[in-house]
Amino acid sequence: MPSLLLPFLGLFLLFLSPTSAWINETEIRGFKKLIKEMDHIYMTCHLVFFAEMVDYETADQRCKDFKYGMGYSYTGTLATVNDTEKNDDLVGMLGIIYERDVKRQWDSDQWVWAGLRKTKNHYGFSYTKTYNLNDWEWADGDHPDPYEAWMDYQPDQRRLIKDGVHYYQNQMRINHKGLWDDTFIYKVHPYACDYQGHYIIGMNHVTWTTAKRECEDAGLILGKVRTSADLNELKKLMTLFLGVRNETLHTFHPDNWLWLGGNDHEEEGNWIWTDGEPVRTVVQFES
């Protein structure tokens, strides 16, 4: 009995994020398997992690431009890490992409940019200044309260003059241990953006049964497309990750399809998603 495919781009896995952002050790192993062939972009349920090393301003602008799953009125943001689960989520992705090396703990690939920044009271050399969480803000204006995870003696708000320009450590980064540090805007690190969409796309060509199992190993389920908004979000995300459709390929070429969770394995003609919800078609099945 058949399973449901979507006729836009290649035969890749599609994953619908669960309600929880938490990634346990087993799911991290599952994610490692799924994303090993992706091109420097990695996703969890609430984060998109970019492995490219960039300075803070570049990371901030790219996250503002990243609107997949949010709608065009939304302005994207660097990751808002305001609870333990999200902090651990981000650390898990950093560990998947860049191996921890205690001998290189201050190197660029041992940290990831997040969205916390200091917006006032730029002292420089502030060991004698009392830390005030109200000086620090996420993109939505919230302060790091009640959750924060600074390293010992941080933030220290050091100052540096470079090429005649005064720099302060007004930006926050996170290391493999999940600890926060304030640093300079010109440093380069990978970065993470907040993500409010539904889908994660894997790159391996596999059977539907394998796709289903690998999704579940990563704590996910094969994707569901229940509304036109879901379909439009998915199409945009596919273009982002997979590129523009190759119109020179024939309709049923494997690179023109990807797996969804719809199937009629239990009863011929009775289509359901892998969680048992009935499939109500948004697009017509190919005959």
C-alpha positions as CSV (number, residue, x, y, z in Angstrom):
1,M,0.0,0.0,0.0
2,P,1.3,3.5,-0.8
3,S,2.7,6.3,1.3
4,L,2.3,10.0,0.7
5,L,4.8,12.0,-1.2
6,L,4.9,15.7,-2.1
7,P,5.7,16.6,-5.7
8,F,8.0,19.6,-5.5
9,L,11.6,18.7,-4.8
10,G,13.7,15.7,-4.2
11,L,13.2,12.5,-2.3
12,F,14.2,13.8,1.1
13,L,12.8,13.3,4.6
14,L,10.4,15.8,6.1
15,F,10.0,16.2,9.8
16,L,7.3,17.8,11.9
17,S,8.6,19.2,15.1
18,P,7.1,17.9,18.4
19,T,5.7,20.2,21.0
20,S,8.7,20.0,23.3
21,A,12.0,21.7,22.5
22,W,14.0,19.3,24.6
23,I,16.6,17.1,22.9
24,N,17.8,14.1,24.9
25,E,20.9,12.2,24.3
26,T,19.2,9.6,22.1
27,E,17.6,12.3,20.0
28,I,20.9,14.1,19.6
29,R,22.3,10.9,18.0
30,G,19.2,10.8,15.8
31,F,19.8,14.4,14.7
32,K,23.4,13.7,14.0
33,K,22.4,11.0,11.6
34,L,19.8,13.1,9.9
35,I,21.7,16.3,9.4
36,K,25.2,15.0,8.5
37,E,24.8,15.9,4.8
38,M,23.0,19.2,5.3
39,D,24.8,22.3,4.0
40,H,25.8,24.2,7.2
41,I,22.2,24.7,8.4
42,Y,20.8,22.7,11.3
43,M,17.4,22.8,12.9
44,T,15.6,21.9,16.1
45,C,12.0,22.5,17.1
46,H,12.6,26.1,18.0
47,L,16.1,27.0,16.6
48,V,17.9,27.2,13.3
49,F,21.6,26.8,13.7
50,F,24.0,28.1,11.1
51,A,27.5,26.7,11.1
52,E,29.0,29.6,9.2
53,M,31.4,31.8,11.2
54,V,30.3,35.4,11.1
55,D,30.5,38.5,13.3
56,Y,27.6,39.5,15.6
57,E,26.1,42.2,13.3
58,T,26.1,39.8,10.3
59,A,24.4,37.1,12.5
60,D,21.9,39.5,13.8
61,Q,20.9,40.7,10.3
62,R,20.7,37.2,8.9
63,C,18.3,36.2,11.6
64,K,16.2,39.3,11.0
65,D,15.9,38.1,7.4
66,F,15.0,34.6,8.3
67,K,11.2,34.4,8.4
68,Y,10.4,30.9,7.4
69,G,7.3,29.7,9.3
70,M,6.7,33.1,10.9
71,G,5.0,35.1,8.2
72,Y,6.2,38.2,6.3
73,S,5.2,40.6,9.1
74,Y,7.6,38.8,11.5
75,T,11.2,40.1,12.0
76,G,13.5,37.2,12.8
77,T,15.8,37.3,15.8
78,L,19.0,35.7,17.1
79,A,18.1,32.9,19.5
80,T,16.2,33.9,22.7
81,V,17.6,31.5,25.3
82,N,15.4,32.2,28.2
83,D,15.1,28.7,29.8
84,T,17.2,25.7,30.6
85,E,15.7,23.5,27.9
86,K,16.4,26.0,25.1
87,N,19.9,26.5,26.5
88,D,20.5,22.8,26.4
89,D,18.9,22.6,23.0
90,L,21.4,25.1,21.6
91,V,24.4,23.4,23.3
92,G,23.3,20.1,21.8
93,M,23.3,21.5,18.3
94,L,26.7,23.2,18.9
95,G,28.1,19.8,20.0
96,I,26.7,18.1,16.9
97,I,28.4,20.6,14.6
98,Y,31.6,21.5,16.3
99,E,33.3,19.1,18.7
100,R,34.2,20.4,22.1
101,D,37.9,20.8,22.7
102,V,38.9,22.0,26.2
103,K,42.3,23.0,24.9
104,R,40.7,25.4,22.5
105,Q,37.9,26.7,24.8
106,W,38.2,30.3,23.5
107,D,38.3,29.5,19.8
108,S,35.6,30.6,17.5
109,D,34.0,27.1,17.0
110,Q,33.6,26.6,20.7
111,W,30.9,29.2,21.0
112,V,27.6,30.2,19.3
113,W,26.0,33.7,19.1
114,A,22.7,34.2,20.9
115,G,20.4,37.2,21.0
116,L,21.2,38.7,24.4
117,R,22.9,42.1,24.3
118,K,23.7,45.0,26.6
119,T,21.7,48.1,25.7
120,K,22.8,50.6,28.3
121,N,25.4,51.5,31.0
122,H,28.5,50.6,28.9
123,Y,31.2,50.9,31.6
124,G,34.2,49.0,30.3
125,F,36.3,47.1,32.9
126,S,33.3,46.7,35.2
127,Y,34.7,44.3,37.9
128,T,33.9,47.0,40.4
129,K,30.4,47.6,38.9
130,T,27.4,45.7,40.2
131,Y,25.8,43.4,37.5
132,N,22.4,44.7,36.6
133,L,20.3,42.3,34.5
134,N,18.1,45.2,33.4
135,D,21.1,46.4,31.3
136,W,20.8,43.3,29.2
137,E,17.9,42.5,26.8
138,W,16.7,39.9,24.4
139,A,15.3,41.1,21.0
140,D,11.7,41.3,22.5
141,G,12.9,43.6,25.2
142,D,12.8,41.0,28.0
143,H,15.7,40.8,30.5
144,P,17.5,37.6,31.5
145,D,15.2,37.0,34.4
146,P,14.6,34.5,35.9
147,Y,16.9,32.5,33.7
148,E,20.6,33.3,33.1
149,A,23.7,31.1,32.8
150,W,26.8,33.4,33.0
151,M,30.3,32.0,33.6
152,D,31.9,32.8,36.9
153,Y,32.9,36.5,37.0
154,Q,30.9,37.3,33.9
155,P,29.8,39.5,32.3
156,D,32.9,41.6,32.9
157,Q,32.2,44.2,30.2
158,R,35.8,44.7,29.1
159,R,36.7,47.5,26.8
160,L,39.1,47.5,23.8
161,I,40.4,50.1,21.4
162,K,41.0,48.6,18.0
163,D,42.0,50.7,15.0
164,G,40.9,53.8,16.9
165,V,37.4,52.4,17.6
166,H,36.2,51.7,21.2
167,Y,34.6,48.3,21.6
168,Y,32.7,46.9,24.6
169,Q,31.7,43.4,25.3
170,N,28.0,44.0,24.7
171,Q,27.1,40.8,23.0
172,M,26.5,37.3,24.5
173,R,27.8,33.9,23.3
174,I,27.3,30.4,24.7
175,N,29.9,27.6,25.0
176,H,29.7,23.8,24.9
177,K,28.9,23.7,28.7
178,G,26.0,26.0,28.2
179,L,27.7,28.9,29.9
180,W,27.4,32.5,28.8
181,D,30.1,35.1,28.2
182,D,30.0,38.7,27.0
183,T,32.3,39.5,24.1
184,F,33.1,41.9,21.3
185,I,30.9,42.5,18.3
186,Y,33.7,41.7,15.8
187,K,34.3,38.2,17.0
188,V,33.2,35.4,14.6
189,H,31.1,32.4,15.7
190,P,28.3,30.2,14.4
191,Y,24.9,31.6,15.2
192,A,21.3,30.4,16.0
193,C,18.0,32.1,15.1
194,D,14.6,31.6,16.7
195,Y,12.4,29.3,14.6
196,Q,8.6,29.1,14.8
197,G,7.9,26.8,11.9
198,H,6.9,23.2,11.7
199,Y,9.4,21.4,9.5
200,I,12.9,20.0,9.5
201,I,14.1,18.6,6.2
202,G,16.6,15.7,6.1
203,M,18.8,15.1,3.1
204,N,19.1,11.3,2.8
205,H,17.3,9.3,0.1
206,V,15.6,6.5,2.0
207,T,12.5,4.4,2.0
208,W,9.3,5.7,3.7
209,T,9.7,3.1,6.5
210,T,13.3,4.2,7.2
211,A,12.2,7.9,7.1
212,K,9.5,7.2,9.7
213,R,12.0,5.4,11.9
214,E,14.7,8.0,11.7
215,C,12.2,10.7,12.5
216,E,11.1,8.9,15.6
217,D,14.7,8.2,16.6
218,A,15.2,12.0,16.6
219,G,12.0,12.6,18.7
220,L,10.0,13.7,15.6
221,I,7.3,12.4,13.3
222,L,7.1,12.4,9.5
223,G,5.6,15.6,8.3
224,K,1.9,16.6,8.0
225,V,0.5,19.2,5.6
226,R,-2.9,20.1,6.9
227,T,-3.5,23.6,5.6
228,S,-2.5,25.8,2.7
229,A,-0.3,27.8,5.1
230,D,1.6,24.6,6.0
231,L,2.1,23.9,2.3
232,N,3.4,27.4,1.5
233,E,5.7,27.2,4.5
234,L,7.1,23.9,3.4
235,K,7.6,25.0,-0.2
236,K,9.6,28.1,1.0
237,L,11.7,26.0,3.3
238,M,12.4,23.4,0.6
239,T,13.7,26.2,-1.7
240,L,15.9,27.5,1.1
241,F,17.4,24.1,1.9
242,L,17.2,22.3,-1.4
243,G,17.4,25.0,-4.0
244,V,15.1,25.7,-6.9
245,R,13.3,22.8,-8.5
246,N,15.1,21.1,-11.4
247,E,12.5,21.4,-14.2
248,T,14.6,19.3,-16.6
249,L,13.9,16.1,-14.5
250,H,10.8,14.0,-15.4
251,T,7.9,14.1,-13.0
252,F,8.6,10.9,-11.2
253,H,12.4,11.3,-10.9
254,P,13.4,10.6,-7.2
255,D,14.8,14.1,-6.9
256,N,11.3,15.6,-7.5
257,W,9.7,14.1,-4.4
258,L,10.0,14.0,-0.6
259,W,8.2,11.8,1.9
260,L,5.3,12.9,4.1
261,G,3.7,10.9,7.0
262,G,0.5,10.2,5.1
263,N,-0.2,6.5,4.4
264,D,-3.0,3.9,4.0
265,H,-1.0,0.9,5.3
266,E,-3.7,-0.2,7.7
267,E,-6.7,0.1,5.3
268,E,-6.5,0.6,1.5
269,G,-7.8,4.0,0.6
270,N,-8.1,5.2,4.3
271,W,-5.3,7.8,4.5
272,I,-4.0,8.8,7.9
273,W,-0.9,10.5,9.2
274,T,1.6,8.5,11.3
275,D,-0.1,9.8,14.5
276,G,-3.5,8.5,13.4
277,E,-5.0,11.8,12.3
278,P,-7.0,11.5,9.1
279,V,-5.4,13.1,6.0
280,R,-7.5,15.8,4.5
281,T,-5.9,16.7,1.2
282,V,-4.6,20.2,0.6
283,V,-3.2,19.3,-2.8
284,Q,-4.4,16.6,-5.1
285,F,-2.6,13.2,-5.1
286,E,-0.7,12.5,-8.3
287,S,-2.6,9.8,-10.4
